[in-house]
Amino acid sequence: MIDRLNHIAIAVPDLEAAAGQYRDVLGARVSEPQDLPQHGVTVIFVELPNTKIELLHPLGDDSPVAGFLERNATGGIHHVCYEVDDIIAARDHLAAKGARVLGDGEPRIGAHGKPVLFLHPKDFCGTLVELEQA
């Protein structure tokens, strides 16, 4: 059901400093910041030949990433994102298998302009999983 790895998301306390590390130290191509108010984050994408790294920073105090950074002050891996061909079919398959879809279960538009869903980390080895329709 899952296809290629789309990105790994890293929550960071300082978005510009993190982007600078990837750009200036590692030599990666780094996007401009993008605010996603519907998800409560600002993102920067580090573009690699085979995938992306998504740097996440809270957009407002009620952001889920703010809570993550309270528990992990220096930041860390927040989630992994896999592509799926049909997000509704994937959601229905996962629900039938007992996996918990977070939120109301309806896909929302993610940072790439495509439908996304998040799966409960307790169902996937302690890892928050994002599914994105390819």
N, C-alpha and C positions, 0 to 999 in steps of 0.2 A: 504494500500500500504506500509506504513512504518512498520518496525518490531521493534526489540528491540533497545534500546539505546546502541550505541556502545561506545561512549565516550563524555565527556564534555571537551572542550579545554579552557585552561586558559593561556592568554598571560602574561609573566612575565619579569621584567626587569633584573633579575639575576637568571639564570637557576639553577646554583648549589645551591644557597641559597634556592630556592623554592623546589628543590628536597630534600634538607636536612630537610626542615620543614616536608614534607610528610614522609620521611624515619625515621628521628630521633625523631620527636615530635609525629607524628600520628602512627608510627610503620608500615607504608605501605611498600610493596615491590616496588622498583623503578628501572626502566631499566637504561641502559647506554644511554648517549646522542646519537642521530642519526641525522646527517645532511641530509636535503632534499633540495638540491639546486633548484630543479624544482619547489618547493613551497616557497623558500626563507626563510626557517625556520630550526631551530634545535629543535628536540622534545625529551622529556623524558616522558615515560609512567609510571603512577602510577597504579599498577594493583590491582584491588579490586575484591572481589568474584563475583559481579554482573555486573561490568562494568569497565571502565578505566577513568582516568583523564589524559589528554594530556597537558603537560606543553610546551608552545611554546615560543621560543625566536627568534628574527630576525637573519637571516643569510645574512648579507649585509644590506647596507643602503636603498636599494630599496625594501626591504621586505614589504609586506602589514602589517605585524605585527609591523614593526617599526613605521608606521603611527598610528596604534592603540595605541602603547605605548606613542607616542607623545601626544595624546589626553587623555590618561589614564596612567599617569606616574608610578603609583604603580601596574599596571596590572589589570586584570579582565577577566571575562568570554568572550571569543572570539567567540566561536560557539558551537553548539551541533551537534552530528553526529548520524544519524539513519541508520540502515541497511535496505536494500531493496534486494529482490530476483533477480531482473533484472534491472540494472541501465538504460539501454536504454529504456525499457518499462516505467520505472518511469519518465525519462526525457520527453518522448513523451507525457505521461499522464499529467504531470505538465504543459508543454508548451500548450497543448490543453485547460487547465484550466486557462491559463493566467499568470502562475508563471514564473518569470524570472530566467533562469539559467545563472550564471556568466561565464565569459570567452567566448570561442568560442562554448560552448555547448557540446563539446566532453569530455568524461571522461578522467581523468589523473590517473596515478598510485599514490596512497597515501602511507602513512607511513606503512601500513600493507601489502603492495604489492598488493592491490586490487583496482579496478577502483572507483574513487570518482568524485562527482560533488558538486558544491556549489550553493545555492539558495539565491536570493537577500533578505537581511534582511527586506526591506520594505514590502515584500510579506508575512512575517511570524512574525508579532508582534514585529518587531525591532530586531529579532534574526537571525544571519547568520546561515544557516542550511547546513550541509554537509550530503550528501547521500553516503553510501559505499555499494558496492555490497557484499552481504554475501557469 
